Amino acid sequence: MNNYFKTAHYLDAALKEFFTYLKKSGLYDNSIIMMYGDHYGLSNERNKAVAPLLGKNTSDWTSFDDAQMQRVPLIINMKGLKGGVNHTYGGEVDVLPTLLHLLGIDTKSYVEFGQDLLSTQHQQLVAFRDRDFVTQRYTVINGQVYDNSTGAVADNLSAETTARLNRDQKKVNKELRLSDRLNQQNLLRFYTPAGFTPVNSKSIDFTTSLQQVLQLEQNRGSASTSMYTENNDQSTTSDYKTDAPELDGHESYITKFPAAVQKQTNSTGSSVSSSSSSTSATSDSSILESDSSN
């Protein structure tokens, strides 16, 4: 468990360095920074080990507590967004539509599983892979209903509440069936509704992606709005400072292109500069405090 907390501390320090770089380079005011955990941190077998740290007794630990441990952080930072903690229930499928709407992109014609977390029309229903689920008021684990506000088993549910939870279960089952169909039948390739033009993968060469980006930069010329152009065709990597021990004496990992792609920088005729970077100590303090949520 101690190594887990060390990892969290390391991440906090890295985030502080990252935000410092964004502000110094000028990227901060033109960026949306979204951070979230890709999955819960511990297996159910080890959850009880952290019970005392959460103010709970291992003897009282329940399946509801295991479900609570599946919560992951979601942090959104952008200019003009009012700060605070949003206690909306949501899943990771909701991250993409939320981000697209923050960017002002209309998603009405998109095929999506998730919903905008910041929308007043967001349905607070979270499906787990094993068909358990969480709503705004209840958590259903193996058919057992728990009250989210107390963590206790919810007895004597009304007929109306039971019917609503049954409807929620059907929605969860449908969502998981669609998810399985997407994964197993590869709908990204075979979903071809009227008016849809599939992407020709053979026309895309990812082995020259850096060269393509540099060529685009050169073609745009003074019309380019990239940070590279705004910085007089100079890299901003020298603005990044770190005291990460694994980078001590290896600053070129940040400031220079890897040897495997370096030759692509010579194919466009553009000048690509890489400046050296020195390391500096950073504060040990955490830069973020947030309430974990689905």
C-alpha positions as CSV (number, residue, x, y, z in Angstrom):
1,M,0.0,0.0,0.0
2,N,2.9,2.4,0.7
3,N,4.0,2.2,-2.9
4,Y,0.5,3.2,-4.0
5,F,0.7,6.4,-2.0
6,K,4.1,7.1,-3.3
7,T,2.7,6.8,-6.8
8,A,-0.1,9.3,-6.0
9,H,2.5,11.7,-4.6
10,Y,4.7,11.3,-7.7
11,L,1.7,12.1,-9.9
12,D,0.9,15.2,-7.9
13,A,4.4,16.5,-8.4
14,A,4.3,15.7,-12.1
15,L,1.0,17.6,-12.6
16,K,2.5,20.6,-10.9
17,E,5.4,20.6,-13.3
18,F,3.0,20.2,-16.2
19,F,0.8,23.1,-15.2
20,T,3.9,25.3,-14.6
21,Y,5.0,24.5,-18.2
22,L,1.6,25.2,-19.7
23,K,1.5,28.6,-18.0
24,K,5.1,29.6,-18.8
25,S,4.7,28.5,-22.5
26,G,1.4,30.3,-23.0
27,L,-0.6,27.2,-23.7
28,Y,-2.6,27.4,-20.5
29,D,-5.1,30.1,-21.6
30,N,-5.8,28.2,-24.8
31,S,-6.2,24.7,-23.4
32,I,-8.8,22.5,-21.8
33,I,-7.1,20.1,-19.4
34,M,-9.1,17.0,-18.6
35,M,-7.7,14.4,-16.2
36,Y,-9.3,11.1,-15.2
37,G,-8.4,7.7,-13.8
38,D,-8.7,4.9,-16.4
39,H,-9.8,2.4,-13.7
40,Y,-10.0,1.9,-9.9
41,G,-6.7,1.5,-8.2
42,L,-7.1,-1.7,-6.1
43,S,-8.6,-5.1,-6.4
44,N,-11.5,-6.0,-4.2
45,E,-9.2,-8.4,-2.2
46,R,-7.1,-5.5,-1.1
47,N,-9.9,-2.9,-0.5
48,K,-10.2,-3.8,3.2
49,A,-6.6,-2.8,3.7
50,V,-7.5,0.9,3.2
51,A,-10.7,0.7,5.3
52,P,-9.0,2.4,8.4
53,L,-7.8,5.2,6.2
54,L,-11.4,5.8,5.1
55,G,-12.7,5.8,8.6
56,K,-14.3,2.4,8.2
57,N,-14.0,-0.9,10.0
58,T,-12.9,-4.0,8.0
59,S,-15.5,-6.1,9.8
60,D,-18.3,-3.8,8.5
61,W,-17.0,-3.8,4.9
62,T,-19.7,-4.6,2.3
63,S,-20.1,-5.0,-1.4
64,F,-21.4,-1.4,-1.4
65,D,-17.9,-0.3,-0.1
66,D,-16.3,-2.3,-2.9
67,A,-18.4,-0.4,-5.4
68,Q,-17.4,2.9,-3.9
69,M,-13.8,2.0,-4.5
70,Q,-14.5,1.9,-8.2
71,R,-14.9,5.7,-8.3
72,V,-12.2,7.5,-10.3
73,P,-11.3,11.2,-10.3
74,L,-12.4,13.4,-13.2
75,I,-10.9,16.9,-13.2
76,I,-11.7,19.6,-15.9
77,N,-9.7,22.8,-16.0
78,M,-10.3,25.5,-18.5
79,K,-10.4,29.3,-18.7
80,G,-13.9,30.6,-17.8
81,L,-15.1,27.4,-16.2
82,K,-16.4,28.0,-12.7
83,G,-14.5,25.9,-10.1
84,G,-16.2,23.5,-7.7
85,V,-17.1,19.9,-7.2
86,N,-19.9,18.4,-9.3
87,H,-21.5,15.3,-7.6
88,T,-23.2,14.1,-10.8
89,Y,-23.1,10.3,-11.2
90,G,-21.5,9.3,-14.5
91,G,-19.2,6.8,-16.2
92,E,-16.2,7.1,-18.4
93,V,-18.3,6.7,-21.5
94,D,-19.5,10.2,-20.6
95,V,-16.1,11.8,-20.8
96,L,-16.0,12.2,-24.6
97,P,-19.4,13.9,-25.1
98,T,-18.7,16.2,-22.2
99,L,-15.4,17.3,-23.8
100,L,-16.9,17.7,-27.3
101,H,-19.6,20.0,-25.9
102,L,-17.1,22.1,-24.0
103,L,-15.3,22.5,-27.3
104,G,-18.6,23.7,-28.9
105,I,-19.0,20.6,-31.1
106,D,-22.5,19.6,-32.0
107,T,-22.9,15.9,-31.5
108,K,-26.5,15.3,-32.6
109,S,-25.4,13.3,-35.6
110,Y,-22.8,11.2,-33.6
111,V,-23.3,7.7,-32.4
112,E,-22.2,7.7,-28.8
113,F,-22.8,5.6,-25.7
114,G,-22.2,8.4,-23.2
115,Q,-23.9,11.7,-22.3
116,D,-22.7,15.2,-21.4
117,L,-22.0,15.2,-17.7
118,L,-22.7,19.0,-17.5
119,S,-26.0,18.8,-19.2
120,T,-29.3,19.1,-17.3
121,Q,-30.6,16.2,-19.4
122,H,-27.8,13.9,-18.2
123,Q,-29.2,10.6,-17.0
124,Q,-27.4,9.5,-13.9
125,L,-27.1,5.8,-14.5
126,V,-23.7,4.0,-14.4
127,A,-23.3,0.5,-15.7
128,F,-20.7,-1.9,-14.4
129,R,-19.3,-4.6,-16.5
130,D,-20.9,-7.4,-14.5
131,R,-24.4,-5.7,-15.0
132,D,-24.4,-4.1,-11.5
133,F,-25.2,-0.4,-11.7
134,V,-25.4,2.9,-9.8
135,T,-28.1,5.5,-9.9
136,Q,-28.4,8.9,-8.2
137,R,-30.0,7.3,-5.1
138,Y,-29.2,3.6,-5.2
139,T,-26.4,1.1,-5.9
140,V,-27.5,-2.4,-7.1
141,I,-24.9,-5.2,-6.5
142,N,-25.8,-8.8,-7.4
143,G,-29.5,-7.9,-7.1
144,Q,-29.0,-6.3,-3.6
145,V,-30.1,-2.6,-3.4
146,Y,-28.1,-0.2,-1.3
147,D,-29.0,3.4,-0.3
148,N,-26.2,5.7,-1.6
149,S,-26.7,8.2,1.3
150,T,-26.1,5.6,4.0
151,G,-24.5,2.6,2.4
152,A,-27.1,0.4,4.1
153,V,-29.3,-2.2,2.4
154,A,-32.5,-0.5,1.2
155,D,-35.4,-2.5,2.5
156,N,-39.1,-2.1,1.9
157,L,-38.7,-0.4,-1.5
158,S,-41.9,1.0,-2.9
159,A,-43.5,-0.6,-6.0
160,E,-42.7,2.5,-8.0
161,T,-39.0,2.5,-7.0
162,T,-38.7,-1.2,-7.7
163,A,-40.2,-0.7,-11.2
164,R,-37.8,2.2,-11.9
165,L,-34.8,0.1,-10.9
166,N,-36.1,-2.7,-13.1
167,R,-36.2,-0.3,-16.0
168,D,-32.7,0.9,-15.2
169,Q,-31.5,-2.7,-15.2
170,K,-32.9,-3.2,-18.7
171,K,-31.1,0.0,-19.9
172,V,-27.9,-1.3,-18.4
173,N,-28.3,-4.7,-20.1
174,K,-28.9,-3.0,-23.4
175,E,-25.9,-0.7,-23.1
176,L,-23.7,-3.6,-22.3
177,R,-25.0,-5.6,-25.3
178,L,-24.3,-2.8,-27.6
179,S,-20.8,-2.4,-26.1
180,D,-20.2,-6.1,-26.7
181,R,-21.4,-5.8,-30.2
182,L,-19.1,-3.0,-30.9
183,N,-16.1,-4.9,-29.5
184,Q,-16.9,-8.2,-31.0
185,Q,-18.2,-7.2,-34.4
186,N,-16.0,-4.2,-35.0
187,L,-18.7,-1.7,-35.8
188,L,-16.0,1.0,-36.4
189,R,-15.4,-0.9,-39.7
190,F,-18.8,-2.4,-40.5
191,Y,-21.3,0.3,-39.4
192,T,-22.2,1.9,-42.7
193,P,-25.5,3.8,-42.5
194,A,-26.8,5.8,-45.5
195,G,-24.6,8.8,-46.3
196,F,-21.7,7.5,-44.3
197,T,-18.2,7.4,-46.0
198,P,-15.9,4.9,-44.4
199,V,-12.3,5.9,-43.8
200,N,-9.8,4.3,-46.1
201,S,-7.2,3.1,-43.7
202,K,-4.8,2.4,-46.7
203,S,-4.6,6.2,-47.4
204,I,-3.2,6.9,-43.9
205,D,0.5,6.5,-43.2
206,F,1.2,6.7,-39.5
207,T,4.9,6.1,-40.0
208,T,5.4,9.6,-41.4
209,S,3.0,11.4,-38.9
210,L,5.7,13.8,-37.7
211,Q,6.7,14.7,-41.2
212,Q,3.1,15.4,-42.1
213,V,2.7,17.7,-39.1
214,L,5.9,19.6,-40.0
215,Q,4.8,19.9,-43.6
216,L,1.4,21.2,-42.6
217,E,3.2,23.8,-40.4
218,Q,5.4,24.9,-43.2
219,N,2.5,25.1,-45.7
220,R,0.5,27.3,-43.3
221,G,3.3,29.7,-42.9
222,S,2.3,33.0,-41.2
223,A,-1.3,31.7,-41.1
224,S,-0.4,29.0,-38.6
225,T,-1.8,29.5,-35.1
226,S,0.3,26.8,-33.5
227,M,2.4,27.6,-30.4
228,Y,5.5,26.7,-32.5
229,T,4.8,29.5,-34.9
230,E,3.8,32.0,-32.2
231,N,7.2,31.2,-30.5
232,N,9.1,32.3,-33.7
233,D,9.5,28.7,-34.9
234,Q,11.2,27.7,-31.7
235,S,10.3,24.8,-29.4
236,T,8.9,25.5,-26.0
237,T,10.4,22.4,-24.5
238,S,13.0,24.4,-22.7
239,D,10.1,25.9,-20.6
240,Y,9.6,22.5,-19.0
241,K,11.5,22.0,-15.8
242,T,11.5,18.8,-13.8
243,D,13.3,17.1,-10.9
244,A,12.2,13.6,-11.9
245,P,15.2,11.4,-11.0
246,E,14.8,9.2,-14.2
247,L,15.4,12.3,-16.4
248,D,18.5,13.5,-14.5
249,G,21.1,13.8,-17.2
250,H,18.7,12.7,-19.9
251,E,16.9,16.0,-20.7
252,S,17.2,15.2,-24.4
253,Y,14.3,12.8,-23.9
254,I,12.1,15.9,-23.6
255,T,13.9,18.4,-25.9
256,K,14.8,16.2,-28.9
257,F,13.0,13.9,-31.2
258,P,13.7,10.2,-30.8
259,A,16.3,8.9,-33.3
260,A,13.7,6.7,-34.9
261,V,11.8,9.7,-36.2
262,Q,14.6,12.3,-36.4
263,K,15.0,11.7,-40.2
264,Q,11.5,12.9,-40.7
265,T,12.5,16.4,-39.6
266,N,14.8,16.7,-42.6
267,S,12.2,15.8,-45.2
268,T,10.2,19.0,-45.2
269,G,13.0,21.6,-45.4
270,S,11.7,23.3,-42.2
271,S,13.9,24.2,-39.4
272,V,13.2,22.3,-36.2
273,S,15.1,23.5,-33.2
274,S,15.6,21.6,-30.0
275,S,16.9,23.5,-27.0
276,S,18.5,22.0,-23.9
277,S,16.7,21.9,-20.7
278,S,18.0,22.1,-17.1
279,T,16.3,20.6,-14.2
280,S,15.1,22.4,-11.1
281,A,13.5,21.3,-7.8
282,T,9.8,21.4,-7.4
283,S,7.6,21.6,-4.4
284,D,6.5,18.4,-2.7
285,S,3.0,19.8,-2.2
286,S,0.0,18.5,-4.1
287,I,-1.6,20.9,-6.6
288,L,-5.0,19.3,-6.8
289,E,-7.6,18.3,-4.3
290,S,-10.8,16.8,-5.7
291,D,-13.7,14.7,-4.7
292,S,-13.5,11.4,-6.5
293,S,-16.5,10.7,-8.7
294,N,-17.5,8.2,-11.4
